[in-house]
Amino acid sequence: MNLENCRIRVFLTRTELLILNNISRTLYFIEKKAKNYPVTLFNLENWYGRANEDEKVIPLCEKGIDVCIRYGKLTTFPYQVFNKGYSLVKLGKIEDGKKCLSQAFIIIEAMKEFDNLNYGKNR
């Protein structure tokens, strides 16, 4: 497709530009400074997961799990494990996915976060 001959022009709204800019900044931030921000990784995992880009979710989950363990920031740890398992299941790696999902629910239960045991039921 030759873009010079394309007669349709698409202009982005101010809001769309702000959203794209924020996504770009977040991706840059994660690449450079994510070791201290597992919540940012978790949010990005959810964003990619909702966009059905599960092949991008798994490396983020693995990085998030590593960061949670390495720096003792365990707030999002079980949800990182859950997201990894859920994405593995969606990609057809059922056994690995089930293992992660089971681990996630055990961790949530051990952390006494019983209200959050429904975390994955909406998916």
Buried (B, 14 or more C-beta within 10 A) or exposed (E): EEEEEEEEEEEEEEEEEEEEEEEEEBEEEBEEEBBEBBEBBBBBBBBBBEEEEBEBBBEBBEBBBBBBEEEEBEEBBBBBBBBBBBBBBBBEBEEBBEBBBEBBBEBBEEEEBEEBEEBBEEE
